[in-house]
């Protein structure tokens, strides 16, 4: 069995942490800190609970003067990096209690937090901790993020994009940026052709967030950035993934997926009319390109899951994106897993599957999901 992620917080990690931190914080007591960390509830805490518990336990060992305590944290980061200490493969994740400290106790210390964030984010990413500051100090924070978008350190540049995502997963949303993402755009403009793929991927994810509330804006950006560079073309394509799954025809045409009037779907069959939970749905169909020239086709299928209230909820899965030769016919067979997973609850009853070609949905077929 794989090790639980929450166990990145273990005795070896805290021994390494305290061995350095006690050198930079005069009031820090290793024994008191460890006793507080490994309390009676420790084993029952999950990852986020352990993170927050570590933040609070650290607070109890510091002076209570925020500026002075942040100075100790920065000295710790520098010392840890200089010594090249490595405890496990997820050290950067484990140290997220340092950005969390800035978030929990620094909301009234904007300048101090911004200066510290610029240093800490290369050590443990600060895209979660920066968000309360964007909400409380929108103009000042976005001005800082714009400045960071031209920083020499790629981690700081990535923070400018990742931290300003309107809908960052597992983080608080930023309602003002969901409503009006205009302040984000100069940041993305600076980073759209960044030399780091790590940064460019964040730009694409930010665009995808924006698309969920402001689709027309992302279509406009995609048209404007198209053919700027190979990197930027990848950014807008990846950033348009939600709109492409929704069948946005402007973007389909922008990325070369044309009309489907001469693309024929035939022999669409559900090969498993009854599917047991834990077993796969199996379906097949034939695709014929009757055009006299090669056609670029984005091929997907829609899975209509039964919900608890007996209505159906659609999720789109991609099969392929490729060129199909003129006057060619291709037989395609796919399976969709119904293994039990933590991210989806299956409900027995009627489900449906459809074939989608260049954003256009064709016939739906029914199948039954049973225990």
ABEGO torsion letter per residue (X at the ends): XBBBAAAABBAAAAAAAAAAAAAABAABBAAAAAAAABBAAAAABBAAAAAAAAAAAAAAABAGBAAAAAAAAAAAAAAAAAAGBBABAAAAAAAAAAAAAAAAAAAABAAAAAAAAAAAAAABBAAAAAAAAAAABAAAAAAAAAAAAABABAAAAAAAAAAABAABBGBBBBAAAAABAAAAAAAAAAAAABABAAAAAAAAAAAAAAAAABAAAAAAAAAAABGABAAAAAAAAAAAAAAAAAGBAAAAAAAGBBBAAABBBBGBBBABABBBBGBBBBBBBBBBBABABBBBBBBBBBBBBBBAAGBBBBBBBBABBBBBBBGBBBBBBBBBBABBBAABBBBBEBBBBBBBBGGBBBBBBBBBBBX
